[in-house]
Amino acid sequence: MPDRFPPDVLEARASSGSAWRVARTRARQEKKLARWLASRKLPYFLPLRRKTRNWRGRRISSEEPLLPGYVFFVASDEQARLAMTSRCIVDRLDVADQPALLSELHALDRLAASGRAFAEAPGFAPQREVEIKAGPLAGLRGYVAAAAPGKVLLRLEILGRSLEVAVDETELEAV
């Protein structure tokens, strides 16, 4: 299943009357909503990561949402109301700061493509702001906590969530 439709959705500008929306989905309904949106030719982005686990002596590989419960899509007000009829969406967030959301979506895309390990960090206490200067995440800004050297917190302001990513100290520069 593709993580986006069309392939250049993050580079294309939303047409007049449409905007990026954030759908909060029912449990494990992200891919179903993405298929529903694609079938109606509505652009979407569902950041995925490959996860491999052992099950009954076999290695099983699957793609799971980077942010469980969220799908990002471009729609007019009418199309967004129609998306609510998909029976996959619990709530919809209309985002006022479209450039900030798009910037965060680009950061998520780069994080997913980097293959770096990360985890949600609800109790992470950031202390100093840094910019990643090297590697696949170069250019992204985040925070480092003194108790977790080499771990960078990437905060998604729109969603109010934090992701902790392991980054070598030599790739960081204080801001």
C-alpha positions in Angstrom: 0.0 0.0 0.0 1.5 3.4 -1.0 2.1 5.8 1.9 0.9 8.8 -0.3 -1.4 9.6 -3.2 -0.4 11.1 -5.6 3.3 10.4 -5.3 4.2 14.1 -5.2 1.5 15.1 -2.7 4.0 16.8 -0.3 5.4 18.9 -3.1 2.0 19.9 -4.7 0.2 23.0 -3.4 -3.3 22.6 -2.2 -5.7 24.0 -4.8 -7.9 27.0 -3.9 -10.7 26.0 -1.6 -8.8 23.0 -0.3 -6.4 22.6 2.6 -4.5 19.9 4.5 -6.6 18.2 7.1 -5.7 15.8 9.9 -7.9 12.8 10.4 -7.9 11.0 13.8 -8.9 7.5 12.9 -10.5 4.6 14.7 -8.1 2.0 15.9 -6.1 0.3 13.1 -8.2 2.1 10.4 -5.4 4.3 8.9 -4.8 2.1 5.8 -8.5 1.6 5.2 -9.0 5.4 5.2 -6.0 5.9 2.9 -7.6 3.4 0.4 -10.9 5.2 0.7 -9.3 8.6 0.0 -7.4 7.2 -3.0 -10.5 5.6 -4.4 -12.1 9.1 -4.4 -8.9 10.7 -5.8 -8.3 12.7 -2.6 -4.6 13.4 -1.9 -3.3 11.9 1.3 -0.1 11.2 3.3 0.2 8.2 5.7 3.8 8.0 6.9 4.7 4.3 7.3 7.6 2.4 8.7 8.6 -1.2 8.2 8.4 -3.4 11.2 9.7 -6.9 11.5 8.8 -9.4 14.3 9.1 -13.0 15.0 5.8 -14.9 15.2 5.7 -18.7 15.7 9.3 -19.1 14.5 8.7 -17.0 11.3 9.9 -13.5 10.6 6.9 -11.3 9.7 7.4 -7.9 8.0 4.7 -5.3 7.8 4.3 -1.6 7.3 2.8 0.3 10.2 1.8 3.9 10.6 4.5 6.1 11.9 1.9 8.0 14.0 -0.9 5.5 14.8 -4.3 7.0 14.5 -3.5 9.8 12.1 -3.9 10.3 8.3 -3.2 13.6 6.6 -5.2 14.6 3.6 -6.0 17.5 1.3 -9.7 18.4 0.8 -12.2 21.1 0.5 -14.7 21.6 3.3 -17.3 19.5 1.4 -14.8 16.7 0.7 -13.7 16.7 4.3 -17.3 16.3 5.4 -17.7 13.5 2.9 -14.5 11.8 4.4 -16.4 11.6 7.7 -18.8 9.2 6.1 -15.9 6.7 5.5 -16.6 5.3 9.0 -12.9 5.3 9.7 -12.6 8.8 11.2 -13.3 9.6 14.8 -12.4 13.3 14.6 -11.0 15.7 12.1 -8.6 18.6 12.8 -8.7 21.6 10.5 -5.2 23.2 10.6 -4.9 27.0 10.6 -1.1 27.0 10.1 -0.8 25.1 6.8 2.9 25.9 6.2 3.8 24.5 9.7 1.9 21.3 9.1 3.5 20.8 5.7 6.9 21.4 7.3 6.1 18.7 9.9 4.9 16.3 7.3 8.2 16.8 5.4 10.1 16.0 8.7 8.0 12.9 9.2 8.7 11.8 5.6 12.4 12.2 6.1 12.3 10.4 9.5 10.4 7.4 7.9 12.9 7.3 5.0 16.0 7.5 7.2 15.4 4.1 8.7 16.5 5.5 12.1 14.9 4.0 15.3 12.6 6.3 17.1 9.9 6.1 19.8 7.2 8.4 21.2 8.6 10.4 24.1 5.8 11.6 26.3 8.0 12.4 29.3 11.0 13.8 27.5 12.3 17.0 29.2 14.1 19.0 26.5 16.9 21.3 27.6 18.8 22.6 24.6 17.8 23.3 21.1 19.9 21.7 18.3 20.0 21.4 14.6 21.0 18.1 12.9 23.9 19.0 10.6 24.7 15.7 9.0 23.1 12.4 8.0 19.7 11.8 6.5 17.9 14.1 9.0 20.2 17.1 8.3 18.4 20.4 8.7 15.8 19.3 11.2 15.7 21.0 14.5 14.9 19.4 17.8 15.9 19.3 21.5 18.3 17.3 23.5 17.8 16.4 27.2 20.9 16.2 29.5 19.7 12.8 30.7 19.6 11.3 27.2 22.7 12.3 25.3 22.6 11.4 21.7 18.8 11.4 21.7 17.0 14.2 19.9 13.4 15.1 20.5 11.4 16.1 17.4 8.2 17.8 18.6 5.2 17.9 16.3 3.6 21.1 17.3 0.4 20.6 15.3 -0.3 17.2 16.9 1.3 17.9 20.3 3.4 14.8 20.1 7.1 14.2 20.6 9.3 11.6 18.9 12.7 10.6 20.3 15.3 9.8 17.7 18.8 8.4 18.3 21.4 10.7 16.7 25.2 10.7 17.0 26.4 13.8 19.0 28.8 14.6 16.1 25.7 15.3 13.8 24.4 18.0 16.2 25.0 21.7 16.4 23.6 24.0 19.1 21.1 26.6 17.9 
